[in-house]
């Protein structure tokens, strides 16, 4: 009888243990979990914008290239004009070379800006010379601050034809305008006239001087 009671108690304990184990069982790892949102491919959202922007970018590049070619063409014209000037100083010559290098590199904007500024400066290069006793157009043009070349005197004469009636006669105190950057053509014409004019004659305007004043250079 005693053994039967022990056996019944053991069966009861086992049954209770099984129940407790079932009650405390952790949730199965097989239970469904929320699916993660699929990752967005990198750049997927930007694709429509890139596609739409491509024609605009191509159009802008084409316009920029056309503008550069236009500036190169204008720069070539300005370079031809700048090369026509004589007596450029070291800085002006350096800027001309820099513009030539920019043109060789295909940089139209840089070349144009350099040459446009240089030409503006050359066209405005003027000085005033006050005549002193003993001066002549020959000695004035020979001064280093003027042309450094006495044969350039016709340039001074022509620039001041409203003040100088006879190239052989100027007066102390006269203020003469001097074009510091004449074109090479003007310099050549002046030198040619100075060398072929003939003898000086005070008080008379030589016919050769009249012809020179009426010439294009």
Secondary structure, DSSP 8 states (H G I E B T S, - for coil): -HHHHHHHHHHHHHHHHHHHHHHT----TTS----------TTTTTHHHHHHHHHHHHHHHHHHHHHHHHHHHHHHHHHHHHHTB----HHHHHHHHHHHHHHHTT-HHHHHHHHHHHHHHHHT-EEEEE--TT--HHHHHHSTTTTS-GGGHHHHHHHTTTT-SSTT---TT-EEEEETT-BHHHHHHHHHHHHHS----TTS--HHHHHHHHS--
